[in-house]
Amino acid sequence: MTERLYYTDPYLREFDARVIRVHDVDGRPGVVLDRTAFYPSSGGQPFDTGTFGGARVVDVVDGEDGTIVHVVEGEVEVSVPAPELKILDGRIDWPRRFDHMQQHTGQHVLSAAIDQVCGVRTESFHLGPVSSTIDLARELTAAEITASEDLANTVVWEDRPVVIKESARTGTLRIIDIDRFDVSACGGTHVARTGAIGIIAIAGWERLRGGTRLEFRCGSRALHAHRLLRDTAAAGGRLLSTGVEELPAAIERLQDDGKELRRRLKDLEGRLAGYEADAIAAHAVEIRGFRVAAEAIPDADMNAIKTIAQGVVSRPGYIAVLLTTTQPASVVVARAANVPVDAGRLLKQLTTHFGGKGGGRPELAQGGGLMARADEIVAAARQELSTALAGG
């Protein structure tokens, strides 16, 4: 059985203890002590880290026999003041521990505030590396969340005592009594007064299985989040030449301008495609009484050649086989309604010969991945069309 010093003094940063045993844990030493200030993962709170001399404590595990196993990296230095004793000096990573104490006690205060304001109990709690979450049984409104956040911070700023009492049950649970506000069973580490939480800031919320998952940050985490938000908003203001308070309106104007520019660009691209379709149709090659426009279009993508091809075949008697100049090539085959050619079949013949894949309808087909020069593909397309138009 390991004596858990964090129960009686969660502010304890350094301690010494007697080594009970050392055994292998996945290739690393697992040290069991007669007492420890290191908190093991439990109840939604992560384990403590720290050191034993030059060795780093990288995991702390609660054993089934009531002991706590400290998984370490590095050589464990053991002082031996007497033949029967082996002593280790432990040091807690205090910033990490205090952060966990702030978040965990903040969760107690926030959960109690939500219960008082909304009549909703917390179903689960998770303390993550950046923010923490609580899951609630029903959906909350924005007004309920704001009121709960206000009440929680009132309790924080009143700096009420947080008293840890022994539970009537045996085991790892203790009673956490926040003066005149909340009493609950918990096995985690907590601050001595609510003022040490600093602030409780709700970062966001979402629907989850008919309830609400609420994300929050306390103390130093809330400060870091504020700094990030401040710096991001300031940078956005500089880029848009506006004050932070005017950022939403400036972004909305920017979005409107972007939509208008995209509309105008699409209109201009359509006009340009029309001019290109006219130019390509003007020098189409006649094959057996039909006009075949087969060529590669520089600086064009699949959407562009498709639009141009449709423009070409808007004229009766025209067939278009248009390619991109990229390798591998993309190709579009289109034909006017009065042309007795299956565009999908012609595309399949080209992909069979030059590789790639694609498909489509008799009047329009498209594909990609053709591995050949544009002039080779154009020549093959004209040959296939000549055969098809001859009834072959």
C-alpha positions, -999 to 999 in steps of 0.1 A, spaced: 0 0 0 14 34 -10 6 64 12 -9 91 -10 7 124 2 -13 145 -24 -45 137 -3 -32 155 28 -12 182 10 -18 188 -27 7 217 -26 36 194 -17 63 197 -43 92 176 -30 93 145 -8 114 115 0 102 79 2 115 44 7 117 21 -23 95 -10 -19 104 -26 -53 114 -19 -89 101 -39 -117 99 -38 -155 70 -19 -172 72 -22 -210 110 -20 -209 113 8 -184 117 8 -146 85 9 -126 93 22 -91 69 14 -61 74 36 -30 60 35 5 46 70 -1 43 95 -29 32 129 -39 28 119 -75 -9 117 -86 -18 87 -109 -43 91 -138 -78 89 -122 -112 105 -124 -106 124 -156 -74 140 -142 -40 131 -159 -10 118 -139 18 140 -125 52 141 -140 85 151 -124 118 136 -114 137 112 -91 171 128 -92 182 125 -128 154 102 -138 122 116 -153 88 103 -142 68 98 -174 38 79 -161 21 72 -128 -2 41 -125 -26 32 -98 -20 -5 -90 -47 -30 -81 -30 -38 -48 -32 -2 -35 3 7 -46 14 34 -71 39 26 -98 61 54 -111 74 47 -146 107 64 -152 132 71 -179 168 73 -170 189 58 -142 172 60 -107 197 73 -81 190 57 -47 206 70 -15 213 43 12 216 58 46 212 24 63 215 -12 50 178 -18 52 167 14 36 167 27 0 155 63 -3 144 83 -33 140 121 -35 110 130 -56 101 164 -72 68 172 -88 64 192 -120 47 219 -101 34 241 -130 17 209 -145 3 199 -111 -11 234 -103 -26 236 -137 -45 204 -131 -56 217 -97 -70 248 -112 -88 230 -140 -102 203 -117 -114 226 -90 -128 249 -117 -148 220 -130 -164 214 -96 -174 251 -94 -187 252 -130 -206 220 -127 -222 232 -95 -231 265 -111 -247 248 -141 -267 225 -117 -280 256 -98 -288 277 -128 -301 250 -152 -309 220 -130 -285 198 -151 -259 175 -135 -225 168 -151 -223 133 -165 -185 131 -172 -154 153 -171 -122 152 -191 -91 172 -184 -71 176 -216 -37 192 -223 -52 224 -237 -88 226 -225 -112 205 -205 -148 193 -212 -179 184 -193 -208 164 -207 -243 174 -197 -275 155 -200 -295 180 -220 -289 209 -245 -283 243 -229 -292 276 -243 -266 304 -248 -283 324 -221 -281 295 -196 -244 290 -204 -236 327 -198 -256 327 -165 -237 296 -153 -204 311 -163 -212 343 -144 -222 324 -112 -191 302 -114 -168 332 -116 -186 350 -88 -177 320 -66 -141 321 -78 -137 358 -70 -153 354 -36 -122 333 -28 -141 307 -8 -123 279 11 -120 245 -5 -119 218 22 -109 182 15 -125 158 40 -122 120 45 -149 100 29 -169 75 49 -160 50 22 -126 34 20 -106 39 -12 -94 69 -32 -124 92 -29 -125 123 -7 -152 149 -1 -145 182 -17 -164 210 1 -165 244 -16 -178 267 11 -216 272 9 -216 262 -27 -209 225 -35 -201 192 -18 -190 163 -40 -169 131 -38 -136 132 -58 -102 117 -57 -83 144 -76 -61 173 -65 -76 207 -58 -66 243 -48 -71 255 -13 -94 284 -21 -115 292 -52 -95 324 -58 -66 303 -70 -87 291 -100 -83 326 -113 -111 326 -139 -134 301 -156 -138 308 -193 -162 287 -214 -145 283 -248 -174 267 -267 -200 240 -267 -217 215 -291 -246 191 -292 -236 156 -282 -260 126 -280 -290 148 -271 -270 167 -245 -242 193 -245 -204 190 -244 -190 222 -229 -153 232 -233 -137 254 -207 -104 267 -195 -93 280 -161 -65 301 -147 -33 301 -167 -50 283 -196 -77 310 -199 -49 336 -198 -30 319 -226 -62 316 -247 -69 353 -241 -34 362 -254 -39 340 -285 -72 356 -292 -58 391 -285 -29 386 -309 -50 370 -336 -76 397 -335 -49 424 -335 -32 408 -365 -65 406 -383 -72 442 -376 -38 452 -390 -44 432 -422 -78 447 -427 -68 482 -415 -96 483 -389 -101 482 -352 -107 449 -334 -143 457 -326 -149 463 -363 -134 430 -375 -167 412 -380 -181 439 -403 -148 441 -422 -147 404 -428 -183 405 -440 -174 432 -465 -144 412 -476 -166 381 -481 -191 402 -501 -163 416 -523 -150 381 -528 -184 368 -540 -187 397 -564 -152 391 -578 -159 354 -582 -192 362 -600 -174 387 -624 -146 362 -630 -170 335 -639 -188 358 -663 -155 368 -679 -143 332 -681 -176 323 -699 -171 351 -724 -135 341 -730 -146 305 -735 -171 317 -761 -144 336 -780 -121 305 -779 -149 282 -790 -155 305 -820 -118 306 -829 -115 268 -826 -146 262 -846 -134 285 -874 -105 263 -883 -121 229 -876 -112 201 -901 -138 186 -923 -141 149 -921 -168 132 -943 -191 162 -942 -187 170 -905 -164 195 -888 -139 181 -863 -121 205 -838 -93 185 -822 -65 202 -804 -48 210 -771 -57 242 -752 -27 258 -734 -32 269 -698 -66 253 -695 -80 228 -670 -107 202 -674 -135 227 -666 -122 252 -692 -119 227 -720 -153 212 -712 -169 247 -715 -151 254 -747 -160 221 -762 -197 226 -754 -194 260 -771 -180 245 -802 -206 218 -806 -235 242 -801 -232 244 -839 -248 216 -859 -224 191 -875 -195 198 -851 -174 174 -831 -148 186 -805 -119 166 -790 -101 190 -767 -71 183 -745 -51 200 -717 -14 205 -724 -4 190 -690 10 154 -687 -8 132 -682 -35 148 -704 -72 154 -697 -96 151 -726 -132 161 -734 -151 146 -763 -184 164 -773 -206 163 -804 -236 181 -818 -270 164 -817 -269 156 -855 -235 139 -855 -236 100 -856 -207 95 -831 -207 81 -796 -185 104 -775 -182 79 -747 -170 51 -771 -144 74 -787 -131 83 -753 -128 47 -744 -108 40 -776 -84 68 -767 -79 57 -731 -74 21 -742 -46 33 -766 -30 59 -744 -39 49 -708 -61 67 -683 -98 64 -676 -130 83 -679 -166 80 -692 -197 98 -701 -227 99 -724 -230 96 -762 -230 134 -766 -204 143 -739 -175 123 -723 -144 133 -703 -114 115 -689 -78 119 -678 -45 102 -674 -36 99 -711 1 94 -715 11 107 -749 19 139 -767 -11 161 -777 -4 157 -814 -5 119 -811 -38 120 -793 -53 144 -818 -41 123 -847 -56 92 -832 -89 109 -825 -92 121 -861 -85 86 -874 -111 70 -851 -136 97 -861 -129 91 -898 -136 54 -893 -167 61 -872 -182 86 -896 -176 62 -925 -198 37 -907 -168 15 -898 
